[in-house]
């Protein structure tokens, strides 16, 4: 039943994530559907007039840019319109874990979009929600030999190097720290759908939400978003419902099973004590088989066969009086019997 409880808790977690994903995708789909969509020429010529609330505006078209203006991804290499890079160091300090961002940067170039009606400009330099992007995520730390020799840690195929150690933001980073490098690069696509804020003649990142760029058309992006939202909703419903049922069954039947285990545990010491008893030795077995020794007669009590020992007492007239004397052994008993008989005659 404990397994059922664990599965129920896991299903609830999956259900919660599914519901959260549904809400996120539903919001994104609503944003795409509600944001004013115009030709690139209209955006370029009268963007302020055609934009919506807070300057929200969207468009799509083919990318227009000069190859010389493109950036190169530091870790993965290759030309790109935008990249983000984060380097994080982490290490142990006693029982505590520490981490610090060693390096972080975002860079982008302004490029154009043209659907045939004119070119409008897009500025991705502040980052956003971009799809698709090339992703890199790896972690490394120095081994014993490399720590002694020194040198840096290389990531990717473009020769990106991290030099361990030093002081960063008030933290002394040890040479043995682990370094994680993350990079995302937006490559040149055949076309892009852009959803952001129009300001100063360009579409850029809004202050209230991320700039959204997609390699699909607006209709394809909206359809894919709603499909993902419905899938996440289904996962959330199944996960939540199944999790509640499994958790309830596990808790109900798990309680009765716990009582049974307690009862079994109470009888265990007696069973173990019996099992630990040492086997009887041959001498002990012989002693147990022998008849029990008769208890010694108490002082003054008549002994079996005393009449025979008290014959002299009978002749002396004191048979009954001396009959209860213990036999001291041999003739001593008879002598004692006669002495008691003599006393009886004098009386």
C-alpha positions as CSV (number, residue, x, y, z in Angstrom):
1,X,0.0,0.0,0.0
2,X,2.9,2.3,0.5
3,X,3.7,1.9,-3.2
4,X,0.2,2.9,-4.0
5,X,0.5,6.0,-1.8
6,X,3.7,7.0,-3.5
7,X,2.2,6.5,-7.0
8,X,-0.8,8.6,-6.0
9,X,1.4,11.4,-4.8
10,X,3.4,11.2,-8.1
11,X,0.2,11.2,-10.1
12,X,-1.0,14.3,-8.3
13,X,2.3,16.1,-9.1
14,X,2.0,15.2,-12.7
15,X,-1.6,16.4,-12.7
16,X,-0.6,19.7,-11.1
17,X,2.1,20.2,-13.8
18,X,-0.4,19.3,-16.5
19,X,-2.8,21.9,-15.2
20,X,-0.1,24.5,-14.9
21,X,1.0,23.7,-18.5
22,X,-2.5,24.0,-19.7
23,X,-2.9,27.5,-18.1
24,X,0.4,28.7,-19.6
25,X,-0.4,27.4,-23.1
26,X,-4.0,28.7,-22.9
27,X,-2.6,32.2,-22.0
28,X,-0.2,32.0,-24.9
29,X,-2.9,31.0,-27.3
30,X,-5.1,33.8,-26.1
31,X,-2.3,36.3,-26.5
32,X,-1.6,35.2,-30.1
33,X,-5.3,35.4,-31.0
34,X,-5.9,38.8,-29.4
35,X,-2.7,40.6,-30.4
36,X,-3.3,42.8,-33.5
37,X,-1.8,41.1,-36.6
38,X,-0.7,43.2,-39.6
39,X,1.5,43.2,-42.7
40,X,5.1,44.0,-42.2
41,X,4.7,47.1,-44.5
42,X,1.9,48.4,-42.3
43,X,4.0,47.8,-39.1
44,X,6.9,49.7,-40.7
45,X,4.8,52.7,-41.9
46,X,2.1,53.1,-39.2
47,X,3.0,50.8,-36.3
48,X,1.7,53.2,-33.6
49,X,-1.7,53.4,-35.4
50,X,-2.2,49.7,-35.9
51,X,-0.8,48.4,-32.5
52,X,-3.1,47.4,-29.7
53,X,-3.2,48.1,-26.0
54,X,0.3,49.0,-24.6
55,X,1.7,48.8,-28.1
56,X,1.0,45.1,-28.6
57,X,1.6,44.0,-32.2
58,X,2.4,40.9,-34.3
59,X,3.5,40.2,-37.8
60,X,5.4,37.6,-39.8
61,X,7.7,37.4,-42.8
62,X,11.0,36.3,-44.2
63,X,14.2,37.4,-42.3
64,X,16.2,40.2,-43.9
65,X,19.7,40.8,-42.5
66,X,23.4,41.2,-43.5
67,X,25.6,38.3,-42.8
68,X,28.3,40.5,-41.5
69,X,25.9,41.8,-38.8
70,X,25.2,38.4,-37.4
71,X,26.6,37.2,-34.0
72,X,28.6,34.1,-33.3
73,X,27.5,31.8,-30.5
74,X,30.4,31.6,-28.0
75,X,30.0,28.0,-27.0
76,X,28.2,26.2,-29.9
77,X,29.7,28.5,-32.6
78,X,28.0,29.5,-35.8
79,X,26.1,32.6,-36.9
80,X,23.0,33.6,-35.0
81,X,20.5,36.4,-34.5
82,X,20.6,36.2,-30.7
83,X,22.3,34.2,-28.0
84,X,22.1,34.0,-24.2
85,X,24.9,32.5,-22.1
86,X,25.0,31.6,-18.4
87,X,28.0,30.1,-16.4
88,X,27.2,28.9,-12.9
89,X,29.7,27.6,-10.3
90,X,28.6,25.3,-7.5
91,X,30.5,23.6,-4.6
92,X,30.2,22.2,-1.1
93,X,31.1,24.2,2.0
94,X,30.8,21.8,4.9
95,X,27.2,20.5,4.9
96,X,26.0,23.4,2.8
97,X,25.8,23.8,-1.0
98,X,26.7,27.1,-2.6
99,X,26.4,28.4,-6.1
100,X,27.1,31.7,-7.8
101,X,26.6,32.9,-11.4
102,X,30.1,33.5,-12.7
103,X,29.1,35.0,-16.1
104,X,25.9,36.0,-17.8
105,X,25.1,37.8,-21.1
106,X,22.5,38.3,-23.8
107,X,23.1,39.7,-27.2
108,X,21.0,40.2,-30.3
109,X,21.1,42.0,-33.6
110,X,18.3,44.0,-35.1
111,X,16.9,42.3,-38.2
112,X,14.1,42.8,-40.6
113,X,11.0,40.9,-41.6
114,X,9.3,41.2,-44.9
115,X,6.2,39.5,-46.2
116,X,6.5,41.3,-49.5
117,X,4.7,44.5,-48.4
118,X,7.8,46.2,-46.8
119,X,10.4,45.6,-44.2
120,X,9.8,46.1,-40.4
121,X,12.5,45.8,-37.8
122,X,12.7,43.4,-34.8
123,X,15.0,43.7,-31.8
124,X,15.5,40.5,-29.8
125,X,18.5,41.7,-27.7
126,X,16.5,41.5,-24.4
127,X,15.6,37.9,-24.9
128,X,12.3,36.2,-24.7
129,X,10.4,33.0,-25.7
130,X,12.1,31.9,-28.9
131,X,11.3,28.7,-30.8
132,X,13.3,27.0,-32.2
133,X,16.7,27.7,-30.6
134,X,19.8,25.6,-30.4
135,X,20.5,24.7,-26.8
136,X,23.7,23.7,-24.9
137,X,23.8,22.6,-21.3
138,X,26.8,20.8,-19.7
139,X,28.6,20.6,-16.4
140,X,32.3,20.0,-15.7
141,X,34.7,20.1,-12.8
142,X,38.5,19.6,-12.5
143,X,39.9,16.2,-11.6
144,X,42.8,15.8,-9.2
145,X,45.5,15.9,-12.0
146,X,44.0,18.8,-13.8
147,X,43.7,20.7,-10.5
148,X,47.4,20.2,-9.9
149,X,48.3,21.2,-13.5
150,X,46.0,24.1,-13.6
151,X,44.3,25.4,-16.8
152,X,40.8,26.0,-17.8
153,X,37.7,23.9,-18.5
154,X,36.6,23.8,-22.2
155,X,33.0,23.7,-23.2
156,X,31.5,23.1,-26.7
157,X,33.2,23.0,-30.1
158,X,34.0,26.6,-30.3
159,X,36.8,26.6,-27.6
160,X,34.8,28.4,-24.9
161,X,36.9,28.2,-21.7
162,X,36.1,28.7,-18.0
163,X,38.9,29.4,-15.6
164,X,38.0,27.9,-12.1
165,X,38.6,29.6,-8.8
166,X,38.8,33.2,-7.8
167,X,36.4,35.6,-6.1
168,X,33.0,36.2,-7.6
169,X,30.4,38.5,-6.1
170,X,31.9,38.2,-2.6
171,X,32.3,34.4,-2.8
172,X,35.6,32.6,-2.9
173,X,35.1,29.9,-5.5
174,X,37.3,26.8,-5.0
175,X,39.3,25.3,-7.9
176,X,37.3,22.1,-7.4
177,X,34.0,23.7,-8.1
178,X,31.6,22.3,-10.7
179,X,30.7,24.7,-13.6
180,X,27.5,24.5,-15.6
181,X,27.3,26.3,-18.9
182,X,24.0,27.0,-20.6
183,X,23.6,28.6,-24.0
184,X,20.7,29.3,-26.4
185,X,21.2,30.5,-29.9
186,X,18.5,31.8,-32.3
187,X,19.6,30.9,-35.8
188,X,18.5,32.5,-39.1
189,X,15.2,31.0,-40.2
190,X,13.4,31.0,-43.5
191,X,10.7,33.1,-41.8
192,X,9.5,34.1,-38.3
193,X,6.3,35.0,-36.5
194,X,6.9,37.8,-34.0
195,X,4.6,39.0,-31.2
196,X,5.8,41.8,-29.0
197,X,5.6,45.6,-28.4
198,X,6.0,48.2,-31.0
199,X,8.1,51.1,-29.9
200,X,10.5,53.5,-31.6
201,X,10.0,51.9,-35.1
202,X,10.8,48.3,-33.9
203,X,9.0,45.3,-32.4
204,X,10.9,44.4,-29.1
205,X,10.3,42.8,-25.7
206,X,7.3,44.1,-23.8
207,X,7.7,45.1,-20.1
208,X,4.7,42.9,-19.0
209,X,5.5,39.7,-21.0
210,X,8.2,38.1,-23.1
211,X,8.9,38.8,-26.7
212,X,7.7,35.7,-28.6
213,X,9.3,34.5,-31.8
214,X,8.3,31.3,-33.7
215,X,9.6,29.6,-36.8
216,X,6.0,28.7,-37.8
217,X,3.3,30.9,-39.3
218,X,0.8,32.6,-37.0
219,X,-1.9,30.1,-37.8
220,X,0.5,27.1,-37.3
221,X,1.7,28.6,-34.0
222,X,-1.8,29.2,-32.7
223,X,-2.9,25.6,-33.7
224,X,0.2,24.0,-32.1
225,X,-0.3,26.1,-28.9
226,X,-4.0,25.1,-28.5
227,X,-3.1,21.4,-29.2
228,X,-0.5,21.5,-26.5
229,X,-2.9,23.2,-24.1
230,X,-5.6,20.5,-24.7
231,X,-3.0,17.7,-24.1
232,X,-1.8,19.3,-20.9
233,X,-5.4,19.7,-19.8
234,X,-6.0,16.0,-20.4
235,X,-2.8,15.0,-18.5
236,X,-3.8,17.3,-15.6
237,X,-7.3,15.8,-15.3
238,X,-6.1,12.2,-15.5
239,X,-3.2,12.7,-13.2
240,X,-5.2,14.6,-10.6
241,X,-8.1,12.2,-10.6
242,X,-6.0,9.0,-10.6
243,X,-3.7,10.5,-8.0
244,X,-6.6,11.2,-5.6
245,X,-8.1,7.7,-6.0
246,X,-4.7,5.9,-5.5
247,X,-3.8,8.1,-2.6
248,X,-7.2,7.5,-0.9
249,X,-7.0,3.7,-1.4
250,X,-3.4,3.6,-0.2
251,X,-4.2,5.5,3.0
252,X,-7.4,3.6,3.8
253,X,-6.0,0.1,3.4
254,X,-2.5,1.1,4.5
255,X,-3.9,1.9,8.0
256,X,-5.4,-1.6,8.5
257,X,-2.2,-3.2,7.2
258,X,-0.3,-1.2,9.8
259,X,-2.3,-2.7,12.7
260,X,-1.7,-6.2,11.4
261,X,2.0,-5.6,11.3
262,X,1.9,-4.3,14.9
263,X,0.2,-7.5,16.1
264,X,2.7,-9.7,14.4
265,X,5.6,-7.7,15.9
266,X,4.2,-8.3,19.5
267,X,4.5,-12.1,19.1
268,X,7.9,-12.0,17.6
269,X,10.0,-11.9,20.8
270,X,8.4,-15.1,22.1
271,X,9.1,-16.9,18.8
272,X,12.7,-15.7,18.8
273,X,13.2,-16.7,22.5
274,X,12.1,-20.2,21.7
275,X,14.3,-20.4,18.7
276,X,17.3,-19.1,20.7
277,X,17.0,-21.9,23.3
278,X,20.1,-24.2,23.3
279,X,19.5,-27.9,22.6
280,X,19.6,-30.2,25.6
281,X,22.9,-32.1,26.2
282,X,22.9,-35.9,26.6
283,X,23.5,-35.5,30.3
284,X,20.6,-33.1,30.7
285,X,18.4,-35.5,28.8
286,X,19.4,-38.4,31.2
287,X,18.7,-36.2,34.2
288,X,15.3,-35.3,32.9
289,X,14.5,-39.0,32.2
290,X,15.5,-40.1,35.8
291,X,12.8,-40.3,38.4
292,X,12.6,-37.3,40.8
293,X,14.4,-37.8,44.2
294,X,12.1,-38.3,47.1
295,X,12.1,-35.5,49.6
296,X,13.9,-36.1,52.9
297,X,11.5,-36.7,55.8
298,X,11.0,-34.0,58.3
299,X,12.4,-34.2,61.8
300,X,10.2,-36.3,64.0
301,X,8.2,-37.7,61.1
302,X,7.8,-41.6,61.0
303,X,10.0,-43.3,58.4
304,X,8.6,-46.0,56.2
305,X,9.6,-49.4,57.8
306,X,10.1,-47.9,61.3
307,X,8.2,-50.8,63.1
308,X,11.0,-53.2,62.2
309,X,13.6,-50.8,63.6
310,X,11.6,-50.3,66.8
311,X,11.3,-54.0,67.9
312,X,13.3,-53.3,71.1
313,X,10.9,-50.5,71.9
314,X,8.0,-52.9,71.6
315,X,9.6,-55.2,74.1
316,X,10.1,-52.3,76.5
317,X,6.5,-51.3,76.4
318,X,7.1,-48.2,74.5
319,X,6.4,-49.3,70.9
320,X,4.1,-46.5,70.2
321,X,6.1,-43.9,71.9
322,X,9.4,-44.7,70.3
323,X,7.9,-45.6,66.9
324,X,8.3,-42.1,65.6
325,X,12.1,-41.9,66.2
326,X,14.2,-41.6,63.1
327,X,16.5,-44.4,62.3
328,X,19.9,-43.2,63.1
329,X,21.4,-46.2,61.4
330,X,22.1,-49.9,62.3
331,X,21.4,-50.9,65.9
332,X,21.5,-47.4,67.2
333,X,17.9,-47.1,66.4
334,X,17.0,-50.2,68.5
335,X,19.0,-48.9,71.4
336,X,17.2,-45.7,71.3
337,X,13.9,-47.6,71.3
338,X,14.8,-49.5,74.4
339,X,15.8,-46.4,76.3
340,X,12.4,-44.8,75.6
341,X,10.7,-48.0,76.7
342,X,12.5,-47.9,80.1
343,X,11.1,-44.5,80.8
344,X,7.7,-45.8,80.1
345,X,8.0,-48.5,82.7
346,X,9.1,-46.1,85.4
347,X,6.1,-44.0,84.9
